[in-house]
Every structure is written in C-alpha cells, then in structure tokens.
Amino acid sequence: MNTKRIALIGDREKKSAFLEITGIDWLELEHLSSLANEVDLDAAFILLEEGECPKGLKGTYPLFIHSVSHTLSDLETGPFVYRINAWNGFVERPVWEICGNPSNDCQVILEHLGKKGIFVKDEPGMIAARVLAMIINEAYFALEGEVSSAPDIDLALRLGTNYPLGPVEWGKKIGLQSIFLLLKKLSEKNPIYMPSGLLEKESAL
C-alpha cells in the first residue's frame, strides 16, 4: 500500500494515540485554519475538544472529526466528513464506530490505519460511548448513595463483568467532563440519562 499523508489537528494528547500508528506520513497542525494551506493530503483528523468543532465543515477527502456528543446533523457537515470517538483508550481499539456516508476513500484510510470501521447511526454517543457513560453514571449514583467505595465498585465490576477498568477508573481515564457532556446531551431527549449530582460536581473540578 502507498503511504498516506494524513493531517492531525487539535488536542496534543489525542494526537499521540494516532502517532503510534506506523506506516502513515503524519502531519501535525496546530490550528484547523492551517488545513487550507496543505496540499496532497489523503485525509485529516480533527481532534478538537467537544463543542469546538465549527459548523459547516466540508471535505474533498475524508475529514474525521472527534465528536461524541454532537452529531453531523448538529454540525451541518458536508460530504466526506465522518464522526469518530477519540476518547482516551478508544483510538487504540481495532474497531471504530463511524458516523457518515460510507465511501471507498474512507475505507482506504481505515485499511491503512489497520482499523475496521463500523458505520452507525448519527446519534449522540453512538453505541459504545452511550453504554459506557451510563455504566459510569450508575457508579456515581452508587457513590452518591454511599452504596460502596470507588475502589470496591471498580473491583466488583472488573471481577464480576471482566471489564478492563472499573467504571470510576474508566471515567477518570476518559475525562469526567466528556462523560458529563454526553449524558447531558442525551438527557435532553430522555431523562434516564440525567447525570448524577456527584458526577456533575466532579466533572467541574
């Protein structure tokens, strides 16, 4: 396969997970505006914080945006724009959830990255993040109700369900603000997703 030239824009910590993928000519850019000055790109990953991605993005090559809470419809994107989840720990997975219109160009990039893409409905949280956010939220409800301690909740879930991390550990690895923002977005349509008071408090710290 020919080496692909792919730009990375945004969060430095999120970039690091991509830079570990070999066989790609990575181009690190500081700002989204710099993208217009680059030629001969095969794709770009826009790894801005949730809510910072501007509306109306359009591409002539695949543009992958980190946007867990905000949908492509929310962002009014054009062709060749795809949503991914670049939360800590998700980029390293061999299978990615992707929102957008499947295309051969997108598939080629995924193959070069050694990833399998599963196209899912353009909804907040997609599938994995939505489920995981609810598990983390339940753990914080349990903490709030003094059901158990954080270490014991994590231990119970690791041993009882074979999770790689306990829900409290997982929330802190991802970032509690990201979990809170997703739950808040989901709760606009369904109150079952309302974040716990303790999660809201700790996400603001």
C-alpha positions in Angstrom: 0.0 0.0 0.0 1.2 3.5 -0.8 2.0 5.6 2.3 -0.8 8.0 3.1 -0.3 11.7 4.2 -2.7 12.5 6.9 -3.0 15.7 9.0 -3.7 15.8 12.7 -5.2 18.9 14.2 -6.1 19.7 17.8 -5.6 18.1 21.2 -1.9 17.0 21.7 -2.8 14.1 24.0 -5.3 12.7 21.4 -2.7 13.1 18.6 -0.3 10.8 20.5 -2.6 7.8 20.1 -2.6 8.4 16.3 1.2 8.9 16.0 1.7 5.4 17.4 0.1 4.0 14.2 3.0 3.3 11.9 3.1 3.4 8.1 1.5 6.9 7.9 3.1 10.2 7.0 1.6 12.2 9.8 1.4 16.0 9.6 0.8 17.7 12.9 -1.0 21.0 12.6 -1.9 23.4 15.5 -5.0 25.0 14.0 -7.8 24.0 11.8 -7.2 27.1 9.6 -3.8 25.6 8.7 -5.5 22.8 6.8 -6.4 25.1 3.9 -2.7 25.7 3.2 -1.8 22.0 2.8 -1.9 20.1 -0.5 -1.6 16.4 -1.3 -3.4 15.3 1.9 -5.2 12.0 1.8 -7.2 12.6 5.0 -7.3 14.7 8.2 -8.3 14.0 11.8 -9.7 17.0 13.6 -9.3 16.3 17.3 -10.6 19.4 18.9 -12.4 19.4 22.2 -16.1 18.6 22.3 -18.0 21.6 21.1 -15.0 23.4 19.5 -15.5 21.9 16.0 -17.0 24.6 13.8 -20.2 24.1 11.8 -20.3 23.6 8.1 -17.2 21.5 7.5 -16.9 20.1 4.0 -14.2 17.9 2.6 -12.8 16.7 -0.8 -11.0 14.0 1.1 -12.1 12.2 4.3 -12.2 14.5 7.3 -12.6 12.6 10.6 -13.8 14.7 13.5 -13.8 13.8 17.2 -17.3 14.5 18.2 -19.0 12.1 20.6 -21.9 14.4 21.8 -22.6 16.5 18.7 -23.9 14.8 15.6 -23.0 15.5 12.0 -26.5 17.0 11.7 -25.8 19.3 14.6 -22.6 20.4 12.9 -24.2 20.8 9.5 -21.4 19.0 7.8 -21.0 18.3 4.1 -19.6 15.3 2.2 -16.6 13.3 3.3 -17.0 14.3 6.9 -17.0 11.4 9.5 -17.6 11.4 13.2 -15.4 9.2 15.4 -14.8 8.7 19.1 -11.3 9.7 20.1 -11.8 9.5 23.9 -8.8 8.2 25.7 -8.5 4.5 25.1 -10.8 4.4 22.0 -8.4 5.2 19.2 -6.2 2.2 20.1 -9.1 -0.2 19.5 -9.1 -2.3 16.3 -12.7 -1.5 15.6 -14.0 2.1 15.3 -17.6 3.3 15.3 -18.1 5.8 12.5 -20.9 8.1 11.5 -21.2 9.4 8.0 -21.8 8.1 4.5 -19.6 5.1 3.7 -17.2 5.7 0.8 -14.2 3.9 -0.8 -11.9 6.8 0.2 -12.9 6.4 3.9 -12.4 2.6 3.7 -8.9 3.0 2.2 -7.8 5.3 5.0 -9.1 2.9 7.6 -7.2 0.0 6.0 -4.0 2.0 6.1 -4.6 2.6 9.8 -5.2 -1.0 10.4 -8.8 -0.3 11.6 -12.2 -1.8 10.9 -14.9 0.7 10.6 -18.5 0.0 11.7 -20.9 2.6 10.4 -23.6 3.5 13.0 -26.5 5.9 13.2 -25.6 9.5 13.6 -26.7 9.8 17.2 -25.1 11.4 20.3 -22.7 8.8 21.9 -23.0 6.4 19.0 -23.2 3.0 20.8 -20.2 2.2 23.0 -19.8 5.7 24.5 -23.5 5.8 25.3 -23.5 2.5 27.1 -20.2 3.2 28.9 -21.4 6.7 30.0 -24.5 5.1 31.6 -22.3 2.5 33.4 -20.1 5.3 34.8 -23.1 7.3 35.8 -24.6 4.4 37.7 -21.3 4.0 39.6 -21.5 7.7 40.6 -25.1 7.2 41.7 -23.9 4.3 43.9 -21.1 6.5 45.3 -23.6 9.3 45.9 -25.9 6.9 47.8 -22.9 5.6 49.8 -23.6 2.0 48.5 -19.9 1.4 48.4 -16.5 3.0 47.9 -14.9 3.8 44.5 -12.2 1.1 44.8 -14.8 -1.6 45.7 -17.1 -0.6 42.9 -14.2 -0.8 40.4 -13.1 -4.1 41.8 -16.6 -5.6 41.7 -17.1 -4.6 38.0 -13.6 -5.8 37.0 -14.1 -9.2 38.6 -17.8 -9.6 38.1 -18.0 -8.5 34.4 -14.4 -8.8 33.3 -14.3 -5.1 32.4 -10.7 -3.9 31.7 -11.2 -1.0 34.1 -13.8 -0.3 36.8 -16.3 2.4 35.9 -14.8 5.1 38.2 -11.3 4.4 36.8 -12.8 4.4 33.3 -14.5 7.8 33.8 -11.3 9.4 35.0 -9.3 8.0 32.1 -11.7 9.3 29.6 -12.3 12.5 31.4 -15.4 13.1 33.6 -16.3 16.3 31.7 -16.6 14.3 28.5 -18.9 11.8 30.2 -21.0 14.6 31.8 -21.4 16.4 28.4 -22.6 13.3 26.7 -25.1 12.4 29.4 -26.3 16.0 29.5 -26.9 15.9 25.7 -28.6 12.5 25.9 -30.8 13.7 28.8 -32.3 16.4 26.6 -34.4 13.7 24.9 -34.6 11.1 27.7 -34.3 11.9 31.4 -33.0 8.4 32.1 -29.6 9.8 31.1 -29.6 12.6 33.6 -26.1 12.7 35.2 -25.7 12.1 38.9 -25.1 15.2 41.1 -21.7 13.8 42.2 -20.6 13.2 38.6 -21.6 16.8 37.7 -19.7 18.1 40.7 -16.5 16.1 40.0 -16.6 16.9 36.3 -16.3 20.6 37.1 -13.2 20.1 39.2 
